[in-house]
Amino acid sequence: MKYYWDIFVNAYRGYAHYLWQEITNPSWHSYFYWLILVSFFFFLLEIIIPWRKKQAIPRKDFWLDAFYMFFNFFLFSLIIYNAASDVVVNLFNDGIRWITGGFDLQQFNPLHSWPYWSVLLVGMILRDFIQWWVHRLLHRVDWLWEYHKVHHSVEEMGFAAQLRYHWMENVVYRTLEYVPLALLGYGLYDFFVIHIFALAWGHFNHANITVNGRVTGGIIGGLVGIILANSLLEVQVFAGAGLSMKWVIFGTSVLLGTILLGPMMRFLFNSPEMHIWHHSYELPEDRRHGINFGLTLAIWDYLFGTAYLPHDGRDIRLGFPGVEHFPKGFIGQNLNGFGKRNSD
């Protein structure tokens, strides 16, 4: 027991050092500054190309959601991961070794021999699939829905609304998504890359913008091109090909993404037009537990029959029945779900 307690304490001590370094030493691996950069980018897009042109800037509850962004994405989420999940992962690994007589899941993990781009792809898809089921659970189980109401209390949509959610959701999501990934050998840097991509796409889904599928297809193609270029140029056959080859790979990937992925983006990835229906005040009579549960990918909703997109939904009412009586401040919202529960 002392062994696990030491892991827990050391993780928190390490986090204090990490927090100071994160803020005082900006780098390409800094969650703090990536959060600011990605948020500022979508804030500018909402000003330049707003979908709902009559929506105020900043919109209703923008500053509340801005606080939620730093609290949930940077502080609470990373603290839980760096401390509690360290203990859980070690407990799981030790339990597997004890049951199997010494088998080490991470040591024998086949992902270690895969190309790095495929490791990231598998991690992103697996994480999103887990999150999709957790999201459905939050809508299906009454006591979990009380926590999830915080996220659905948004009445005017914008990028920062992505991270308005009850702190208990961090506990539920992180336990069910990070532990399996960590057991498969995904490290902090892998989580970082996957997490930043999910952050950016989540901001996009909630943003007050609308973008043609060919544009988003080209962006996805470009990201794939960057990963492929860096992976291929490490292979001996392509080593020394230089910067020009990287640009060829990148440009080709953007073009293919625009042409091939563009028409299919609405079925593959979530979008503002699709996700706004998830926040609809009025749900279809036969879908009272929710619709469009995808976070990054839309394919799960189409595969499992929860996709719903009757029209663009730009001006639909958001929230849930009773939202007008829901707590408006951070403390009141994060106390919701404890004690006597309200029924809709």
C-alpha positions in Angstrom: 0.0 0.0 0.0 2.8 2.4 0.8 4.2 1.8 -2.7 1.0 3.1 -4.3 0.8 5.9 -1.8 4.3 7.0 -2.8 3.3 6.9 -6.5 0.3 9.1 -5.7 2.3 11.6 -3.6 5.2 11.8 -6.0 2.8 12.4 -8.9 1.3 15.4 -7.2 4.8 16.7 -6.3 5.8 16.3 -9.9 2.7 18.1 -11.0 3.6 21.2 -9.0 6.9 21.3 -10.8 5.3 20.6 -14.1 2.7 23.4 -13.6 5.4 25.9 -13.0 7.5 24.8 -16.0 4.4 24.7 -18.2 3.6 28.3 -17.6 7.1 29.8 -17.3 8.7 27.8 -20.2 6.5 27.8 -23.3 7.2 25.0 -25.7 5.5 23.0 -28.5 4.5 20.4 -25.9 2.8 22.9 -23.6 -0.9 22.1 -22.9 -1.4 25.6 -21.4 -0.3 27.5 -24.5 -1.8 25.1 -26.9 -5.2 25.7 -25.2 -4.7 29.4 -25.5 -3.6 29.2 -29.1 -6.4 26.9 -30.3 -9.0 28.9 -28.4 -7.8 32.2 -29.8 -7.8 30.8 -33.4 -11.5 29.7 -33.1 -12.4 33.0 -31.3 -11.1 34.9 -34.4 -13.0 32.6 -36.7 -16.2 33.3 -34.8 -15.6 37.0 -35.3 -14.7 36.8 -39.0 -17.1 34.1 -40.3 -19.9 33.7 -37.7 -22.6 31.2 -38.5 -25.2 32.9 -36.3 -24.5 36.5 -37.3 -26.9 38.0 -34.7 -25.1 36.2 -31.8 -23.3 38.6 -29.5 -19.5 38.7 -29.2 -18.6 37.6 -26.6 -21.7 35.5 -26.4 -23.8 34.7 -23.3 -21.7 32.9 -20.6 -18.5 33.2 -22.6 -16.4 34.1 -19.5 -17.9 31.3 -17.5 -17.0 28.9 -20.2 -13.5 30.4 -20.5 -12.9 29.6 -16.8 -14.3 26.0 -17.3 -11.7 25.6 -20.2 -8.7 26.1 -17.9 -10.3 24.3 -15.0 -11.3 21.2 -16.8 -8.8 20.9 -19.6 -5.7 22.1 -17.8 -6.0 21.9 -14.0 -8.5 19.2 -13.0 -8.0 16.9 -15.9 -4.2 16.8 -15.8 -4.0 16.6 -12.1 -6.3 13.5 -12.1 -4.2 11.9 -14.9 -0.8 12.6 -13.3 -1.8 11.3 -9.9 -4.8 9.0 -9.6 -4.3 7.3 -13.0 -0.7 6.6 -12.2 -1.8 4.6 -9.3 -4.6 2.8 -11.2 -2.3 1.9 -14.1 0.3 0.4 -11.8 -2.4 -1.5 -9.9 -3.7 -3.0 -13.2 -0.2 -3.9 -14.4 0.7 -5.5 -11.1 -2.6 -7.3 -11.0 -2.1 -8.7 -14.5 1.5 -9.9 -13.6 0.2 -11.6 -10.4 -2.7 -13.3 -12.3 -0.6 -14.4 -15.2 2.6 -15.2 -13.4 4.7 -12.3 -14.6 3.1 -11.3 -18.0 3.8 -7.6 -18.7 1.1 -6.1 -21.0 3.1 -3.1 -21.9 6.3 -5.0 -22.6 4.6 -7.4 -25.0 2.4 -4.7 -26.6 2.5 -5.2 -30.4 1.9 -1.4 -30.9 5.6 -0.8 -29.9 6.7 -2.2 -33.3 4.1 -0.2 -35.4 4.9 3.0 -37.3 4.2 6.0 -35.1 1.5 7.4 -37.3 -0.5 4.1 -36.9 -0.1 4.2 -33.1 -1.6 7.7 -33.0 -4.4 6.7 -35.4 -5.3 3.6 -33.3 -5.1 5.7 -30.1 -7.4 8.4 -31.5 -10.0 6.0 -32.8 -10.0 3.8 -29.7 -10.2 6.9 -27.4 -13.0 8.4 -29.4 -14.9 5.1 -29.5 -14.7 4.8 -25.7 -15.8 8.4 -25.3 -18.8 7.8 -27.5 -20.0 5.0 -25.3 -19.3 7.1 -22.1 -21.2 10.0 -23.6 -24.2 7.8 -24.3 -23.9 6.5 -20.7 -24.1 10.1 -19.4 -27.4 10.6 -21.2 -28.8 7.2 -20.3 -28.1 6.9 -16.6 -30.2 9.3 -14.5 -27.6 10.2 -11.9 -24.9 10.7 -14.5 -27.3 12.9 -16.5 -27.5 15.2 -13.5 -23.8 15.9 -13.9 -24.0 16.1 -17.7 -26.7 18.8 -17.5 -23.9 21.3 -16.8 -22.7 20.8 -20.4 -26.2 21.0 -21.8 -27.0 24.2 -19.8 -25.3 26.2 -22.7 -27.9 28.4 -24.3 -25.7 30.1 -26.9 -23.1 27.9 -28.7 -19.5 28.8 -29.0 -16.1 27.1 -29.1 -15.5 27.5 -25.3 -18.7 25.6 -24.6 -16.9 22.3 -25.3 -15.2 22.4 -21.9 -18.1 23.5 -19.8 -18.8 20.3 -17.9 -19.1 19.0 -14.4 -15.9 17.9 -12.7 -17.4 14.5 -12.1 -17.3 13.9 -15.9 -13.5 14.1 -15.7 -13.5 11.3 -13.2 -15.8 9.1 -15.4 -14.2 9.9 -18.8 -10.6 9.8 -17.7 -11.0 6.5 -15.8 -12.6 4.8 -18.7 -10.5 6.3 -21.5 -7.0 6.8 -20.1 -6.6 3.5 -18.2 -7.1 1.2 -21.3 -4.8 3.4 -23.4 -2.1 3.6 -20.7 -2.3 -0.2 -20.3 -1.6 -0.5 -24.1 1.6 1.5 -23.6 0.5 5.0 -24.7 2.7 7.5 -23.0 2.3 11.2 -22.0 3.6 12.5 -25.4 1.1 10.2 -27.3 -1.7 11.4 -25.1 -0.6 15.0 -25.7 -0.8 14.6 -29.5 -4.2 12.8 -29.4 -5.5 15.2 -26.8 -4.6 18.4 -28.7 -6.2 17.1 -31.9 -9.4 16.2 -29.9 -9.3 19.7 -28.3 -9.1 21.4 -31.7 -11.9 19.3 -33.2 -14.1 19.8 -30.1 -13.6 23.5 -30.3 -14.7 23.3 -34.0 -17.8 21.3 -33.2 -19.0 23.8 -30.7 -17.8 27.0 -32.6 -20.2 29.5 -34.1 -18.9 28.8 -37.6 -19.8 26.6 -40.6 -17.1 25.2 -42.9 -17.4 23.3 -46.2 -16.4 19.7 -46.0 -13.7 20.1 -48.6 -11.9 22.6 -46.4 -12.0 20.2 -43.3 -11.1 17.3 -45.6 -8.0 19.3 -46.8 -7.0 20.0 -43.2 -7.2 16.3 -42.2 -5.2 15.5 -45.4 -2.6 18.0 -44.4 -2.3 16.6 -40.9 -1.9 13.1 -42.3 0.7 14.5 -44.7 2.8 16.0 -41.9 2.8 12.7 -40.0 3.6 10.7 -43.2 6.4 13.0 -44.2 8.1 12.8 -40.9 7.6 9.0 -40.7 8.8 8.2 -44.3 11.8 10.4 -44.1 13.0 8.4 -41.2 13.0 5.3 -43.4 16.4 4.6 -44.9 15.0 4.6 -48.5 13.7 8.1 -48.1 16.4 9.4 -45.7 18.1 12.6 -47.0 15.3 13.4 -49.4 15.1 16.8 -47.8 12.5 19.5 -47.3 11.2 19.4 -50.9 10.0 15.8 -50.5 8.1 16.8 -47.3 6.3 19.6 -49.2 5.4 17.1 -52.0 4.0 14.6 -49.5 2.1 17.4 -47.6 0.7 19.0 -50.8 -0.4 15.7 -52.2 -2.1 14.8 -48.9 -4.0 18.1 -48.8 -5.2 17.6 -52.4 -6.3 14.1 -51.8 -8.0 15.1 -48.6 -9.9 17.8 -50.3 -11.0 15.7 -53.2 -11.6 12.3 -51.6 -12.4 13.1 -48.0 -14.3 16.3 -48.6 -17.7 14.8 -49.8 -17.5 12.2 -46.9 -16.6 14.5 -44.0 -20.1 14.8 -42.7 -20.2 11.0 -42.3 -16.7 10.7 -40.9 -16.2 13.6 -38.5 -18.4 15.6 -36.2 -19.3 19.2 -37.2 -21.0 22.3 -35.9 -24.0 21.5 -38.1 -24.3 18.0 -36.6 -23.3 18.7 -33.0 -25.7 21.6 -32.5 -28.6 19.1 -32.7 -27.0 17.2 -29.8 -27.7 20.4 -27.7 -31.2 20.8 -29.0 -33.8 21.8 -26.3 -36.4 19.7 -28.1 -35.4 16.1 -29.0 -37.3 13.8 -31.3 -40.0 11.8 -29.5 -38.2 8.5 -30.2 -34.8 9.9 -29.2 -35.4 11.2 -25.7 -32.0 9.9 -24.5 -30.2 12.0 -27.0 -28.7 12.1 -30.5 -25.4 12.7 -32.2 -23.1 11.6 -29.4 -19.9 11.8 -31.4 -17.1 13.9 -30.0 -14.5 13.8 -32.9 -15.8 11.1 -35.2 -19.4 11.0 -36.5 -19.1 7.4 -37.8 -20.3 5.9 -34.5 -23.6 7.7 -34.7 -24.2 6.5 -38.2 -23.1 2.9 -37.4 -25.3 2.7 -34.3 -28.3 4.6 -35.5 -28.1 7.7 -33.3 -27.3 10.2 -36.1 -29.9 13.0 -36.6 -29.5 15.9 -39.0 -32.9 17.1 -40.4 -31.5 20.5 -41.4 -28.6 22.8 -40.5 -30.1 23.7 -37.1 -28.4 27.1 -37.0 -31.2 28.8 -35.0 -32.7 26.0 -32.9 -33.2 26.5 -29.2 -30.5 25.0 -27.0 -30.6 23.5 -23.5 -33.1 21.1 -21.9 -36.5 21.4 -20.3 -35.9 23.2 -17.0 -32.7 24.9 -18.1 -34.1 28.3 -17.2 -34.1 27.1 -13.5 -30.6 25.5 -13.6 -27.8 27.2 -11.6 -26.0 29.9 -13.5 -22.7 30.1 -11.6 -19.7 27.7 -11.5 -20.2 26.6 -7.9 -23.9 26.0 -8.2 -23.5 24.0 -11.4 -20.7 21.8 -9.9 -22.8 21.1 -6.8 -25.6 19.8 -9.1 -26.0 16.1 -9.0 -25.3 15.7 -5.3 -28.2 15.2 -2.8 -31.7 15.4 -4.1 -31.9 15.1 -7.9 -34.3 16.9 -10.1 -36.4 15.2 -12.7 -37.0 16.7 -16.1 
